[in-house]
Amino acid sequence: MRRRLVMSMLALAALLASALFGTGAPAALAAGVPVEFGADWHDPVTAAPPVGRPHTRSCQVTLADVRFRDFTPYRGTYTPPDGCGDRWSKVVLRLDGKVKGRQYDRLGYLRVGGVEVLRTSTPEPSPDGIEWHVEKDITRYSDTFRRARDVEMLIGNVVDDTFTGVIDVHVTLTFYAGRPAAPAPDRVLTLADTSGGTTLTTPRNSERIVAEVYATGSGGGCEEFWYLTVADPASYSCKADHGPYREVQIEVDGRLAGIAAPYPHVWTGGWSNPFLWYVLPAPRAFDVRPVEYDLTPFAGLLDDGRPHHVEVSVVGVPTGQQGWSTPVNVLVWQDAHRARLTGALTTHHATGLANSSVYTPGAQNRVRTEAGHRLTVSGYLDTSHGRVATTVTRTLANSSVHRWTDDETTDGLDASWTDDETVTVNGPGQGHDAGHGPGSVPVRTTHTHRTYTMNGATTLGAGSRLRTVLALADRASAVVGEGGRRTAWSRLDDTYSGDAAYTTDVPRDQRHAVGTSTERYRLLGPDGCHDRSLTTVQGVLTQDRNRC
């Protein structure tokens, strides 16, 4: 729903915006846009596409209906739906939330049978209250939903005389009968805690294994802003032994099995300026996507029926410091025609981790960071349809320049992260290609290129006026090729830009806050196009444009 907005006369607004607020005020205001933020604003919205829903019979189950006031998890029970079978073409999760008063942004999770199906954060409310919703396609977790399970959900919250916002959420699953477009995993596993750490035991006929890690830096400390940390001797309030480079690693039996660049999440109180995020959250803020690792080269080792030690760590976090959450799900596709597969890991090569942070003091201190890492692993499996070899190569790179004044009244960052992954599968049954002659072996290659960027600065000026200008981008492209032909492709381009200012250390009604924000979300592929742009001014949604 759309909340009522405090409106001002257009002529007066145009005059006062420049006279009262100076830098950070929009040059011109459209009709119906207030001169500054009022006590209410448009409900949070994103430009991402809604989850597509098939035109088949559907059944709905409520997972949670709860109000979060503290750090007590909600615990309930999930029961499979009646009337839609036990195989589904799609499973859609929907969270509807509402909150009003005063409250920080809060992080939350939802687990069914121990499997993390959603990691999310909340918007900060207006005094009059806001509502928002999150949708997610969770068909990949279908195995989890075929029998009764325990449900656990937590959005840790604090409610007292100052922070009055109680977070009210309702979560449902909708099941659509039919077959999914792509085969869902046969099993969805979690790691078991043992005295020696965490272990994984996979079925002995596991043919493809993918681990996913919902990695988030959070907790209100410096690791929430890990990309701004600096090493000694730089004089900055957030320190890390080796600077801002972070890398999420997964190990199998003590051997590096996967590397990934974490996404630089910005929550809805981020960069000291909640007025950037009241209507448009930063990319991924409401639907945290997991980092994925193709562990299939290790399947020959994992398929022996024994528990194997699997550990996730975040490189760069100071020793003993908390702040990262890394829950793990493991998705397994099994060979339907053989009870046990054998194989081996044949190649394992990692470059040294490069990480250079150079500090240059001055009127604006600078830390320039250049870092990167590369890992290649290969393995084979003897399956019911022949020997299949899988090679995974992943290359990470990070480049950033952090600038700040000694009193940190100016604090800025220009940063980019790239995460390139190539998965090559060589063997029979990997696809069809008319160009393959007798005896030839099909080869399927999937190349995924991910780029994340963050460019902006926060400045605290005269009269305790704080201004934040920030641009974010989440980009990814994927190309699948078989036998030299491109058989599938997709491109994601989610960009955000914002500019907001307010007076600090005064009551809320004296902040005289102004701000604009824009998000454009483009998702292109051979099956369709989504291209939506949203623009806000002072909490009013002034543009909602679809280009496809």
LUMGU-289914 format. One record per residue (C-alpha): residue in three letters; x, y, z. Coordinates in steps of 0.2 Angstrom, whole numbers, plus 5000, padded with zeros to 4 digits. Layout:
! residues N
alaXYZ;...
END
This chain:
! residues 548
met500050005000;arg500550184998;arg500650295014;arg499950465014;leu501250605012;val501550775020;met501350895005;ser501951075003;met501451214991;leu502551194976;ala503051374974;leu503551384993;ala504551224992;ala505551284977;leu506151444986;leu506451365003;ala507451204997;ser508851314991;ala508751445004;leu508651335019;phe509651175015;gly510951225002;thr512051074995;gly511050914995;ala509350994990;pro508650954973;ala508751094961;ala506951084956;leu505451004964;ala504050924954;ala502250954958;gly501650854974;val503450834981;pro503650904998;val505151025002;glu505850895014;phe505550725022;gly503950725033;ala503250605045;asp502850475032;trp503450425015;his503150295001;asp503250115007;pro504850025002;val504949964985;thr506249884973;ala506449884954;ala506749694954;pro505549584944;pro504249494953;val504449304954;gly503549224939;arg502149104943;pro501548964932;his499748944928;thr499448784937;arg498548724953;ser499348804968;cys499248774987;gln499848895001;val500648865018;thr500948985032;leu502748975038;ala502749115051;asp501549245058;val502549335072;arg503049505080;phe504849525084;arg505249635099;asp506849555105;phe508149415101;thr506949275104;pro506849155089;tyr505149105082;arg504948915082;gly503548825073;thr503148675062;tyr503048665043;thr501748535036;pro501848495017;pro500348565007;asp498848455002;gly498248444985;cys499748494975;gly500748334975;asp502548314981;arg503448384965;trp503148564961;ser503548674946;lys503948814957;val503948864976;val503749044980;leu504149124997;arg503349285002;leu503649395017;asp502449535021;gly503149655035;lys502549815043;val503349925057;lys503050095063;gly503850215076;arg505750225078;gln506850075074;tyr508550025067;asp508749915052;arg508849735058;leu509449575050;gly508549415050;tyr508449235044;leu507149095040;arg507648915042;val506548755038;gly507348595044;gly508948685047;val509048745029;glu509248935027;val507848985014;leu507949175017;arg509149295024;thr508449475024;ser508549645032;thr507249765037;pro506849945032;glu506850085045;pro505050145048;ser504250315048;pro503250375063;asp501650335054;gly502250165049;ile502750075033;glu502349905024;trp503449805013;his503649635005;val504949514999;glu504649374986;lys505949234982;asp505949084971;ile506448934982;thr506148794971;arg507848734973;tyr507448684991;ser505948574986;asp506748424994;thr506648515011;phe504748535009;arg504248355006;arg504048315024;ala503648395041;arg505048505047;asp505448625061;val505348815057;glu506548945065;met506449125061;leu507349275069;ile507449465066;gly508349515081;asn507549675088;val507649795103;val506049885109;asp506150015123;asp505650195126;thr506750255112;phe506650115099;thr504750085098;gly504649985081;val503949815083;ile504349715067;asp502749615062;val502949485048;his501949355039;val502749225029;thr501949105016;leu502548975004;thr501548944988;phe501748784979;tyr501348764960;ala500948584954;gly502048524939;arg503848494935;pro505148634937;ala505948704922;ala507648634927;pro507848484939;ala507848534957;pro509148454968;asp508748284974;arg509448324992;val509648485002;leu510948455016;thr511648555030;leu513248545039;ala513348435055;asp514148515071;thr515448395078;ser516748405091;gly518048425077;gly517048565068;thr515748545055;thr515548395043;leu514548345028;thr514048175023;thr513348165005;pro512448014996;arg513647894988;asn512947924971;ser513048124971;glu513448174954;arg513348364956;ile513748454972;val513448644975;ala513748734992;glu512948894995;val513449015009;tyr512349165015;ala513849275019;thr513449435028;gly514549555037;ser513549635051;gly513249655069;gly513449845070;gly515349835071;cys516649875059;glu516349715049;glu514749785043;phe515849915034;trp517249795030;tyr517649885014;leu518150035024;thr519349955036;val521250005036;ala522849925043;asp524150005054;pro524850135053;ala523350225045;ser522350325058;tyr520550275055;ser519250215067;cys518950045059;lys520549935059;ala520949765051;asp522649685051;his522749675032;gly521549815027;pro519849795018;tyr520049645007;arg518849505011;glu518649335003;val517449195008;gln518249025007;ile517648845009;glu518748705013;val518448515011;asp519548405023;gly520748555025;arg520948585007;leu520348744998;ala518848704988;gly518148864983;ile518449054984;ala517249194981;ala517049384983;pro515749434996;tyr514449554990;pro514649734999;his512949745006;val512249905012;trp510849895025;thr509550025027;gly510450135040;gly512050115030;trp513350255027;ser512650355041;asn511150415031;pro509450315032;phe508650455021;leu509550365006;trp508550205009;tyr506850245016;val506050204999;leu507350114989;pro508449994998;ala510149954991;pro510349804980;arg510149634989;ala509649725005;phe507949635007;asp508449474998;val510249425002;arg510849304989;pro512049164994;val513849144987;glu513848974977;tyr515248854975;asp515248704963;leu516048564973;thr515848434960;pro517748414957;phe517748344975;ala516248224972;gly517448074970;leu518048104988;leu516448154996;asp515548004988;asp516347875000;gly514947875013;arg516047955026;pro515848125035;his517048255028;his517548415037;val516848565028;glu517348735034;val516948915029;ser518049065033;val518149245029;val519949305024;gly520349475031;val519349475047;pro520449525062;thr520849375073;gly519549345087;gln518349475080;gln516549435077;gly515349505063;trp515149385049;ser513749255047;thr514049105035;pro512648975036;val512948845023;asn511648735012;val512348595001;leu511348554985;val511548374978;trp510948304962;gln511048114962;asp511347984948;ala509647894947;his510447734939;arg511847694950;ala511947684969;arg513747724971;leu514947834961;thr516847834961;gly518047964955;ala519548074961;leu520148244962;thr521448264948;thr521948454949;his522148574963;his523048734960;ala522848904970;thr523949054967;gly524649154982;leu523349274988;ala523849444983;asn523449584995;ser524249754995;ser523549905005;val524650065003;tyr524350205015;thr524750385010;pro524450525024;gly523850695019;ala522450825021;gln521450675014;asn522250515020;arg522250375007;val522350185007;arg522450104990;thr522049924990;glu522449794976;ala522049614979;gly521649454971;his521649264970;arg521449114958;leu520948934961;thr520748794949;val520148624954;ser519648474943;gly518948304946;tyr518048154938;leu516648034942;asp516247864934;thr514347884932;ser512947774924;his513247864908;gly515147864908;arg516547964915;val516248144918;ala517648274922;thr517248444929;thr518448584930;val518048744940;thr519148904939;arg518849054949;thr519749224948;leu519449364961;ala520049544960;asn519749694971;ser520349874968;ser519850014980;val520350194986;his519850245003;arg519950435007;trp519650525023;thr520150675034;asp520850655051;asp519250695060;glu518350585047;thr517050725043;thr517450675025;asp517450485021;gly517450415004;leu517750254994;asp517950204976;ala517950014975;ser517649874963;trp517649684965;thr517649554951;asp517249374953;asp517449264937;glu517049084937;thr517148954923;val516448784925;thr516848654911;val516048484911;asn516748354899;gly515848184897;pro514348094889;gly512648154894;gln513148334896;gly511948394883;his511648364864;asp512448444850;ala512148404832;gly513948434828;his514548284838;gly515048144828;pro515247954833;gly516347934848;ser516448124852;val516348194870;pro515148334873;val515848484882;arg514848614891;thr515648774898;thr514748904909;his515649064911;thr514949184924;his515649364927;arg515149464942;thr515549644946;tyr515149744961;thr515549934963;met515350064976;asn515750244974;gly515350384986;ala515650495001;thr514950555017;thr515350735022;leu514950825039;gly514851005036;ala514451175044;gly512951165056;ser513150975058;arg512450955041;leu512850775035;arg512750735016;thr512950565008;val513150534989;leu513250354984;ala513150244969;leu513150054969;ala513049924955;asp512749734955;arg513149664938;ala513249484932;ser513349404915;ala513249214911;val513549124895;val513348934893;gly514148854878;glu514048674871;gly515148614856;gly515648784852;arg513848854852;arg513048974864;thr511548884871;ala511049004885;trp511449174891;ser510849304904;arg511349484910;leu510949574926;asp511249754929;asp510549824945;thr511150004949;tyr510750124963;ser511250304966;gly510750424980;asp511050594987;ala510350645004;ala510650765018;tyr510050805035;thr510550895051;thr511250775064;asp511050775083;val509350855083;pro507650795086;arg506850705071;asp505750845066;gln507150965066;arg508250865054;his507650955038;ala508050805028;val508050805009;gly508550664997;thr508450584980;ser508750404975;thr508650304959;glu508650124955;arg508750034938;tyr508549844937;arg508849764920;leu508849574918;leu509049514900;gly509049344892;pro508349244877;asp506749214886;gly506349394891;cys506749564897;his506449664913;asp507049844913;arg506249954927;ser506750124934;leu506150204950;thr506550374956;thr506150454973;val506250634980;gln505950664998;gly505150505000;val503950524986;leu504050394971;thr504150514957;gln504550394943;asp504050204940;arg504550164922;asn504650004912;arg505649994896;cys505349824890;
END
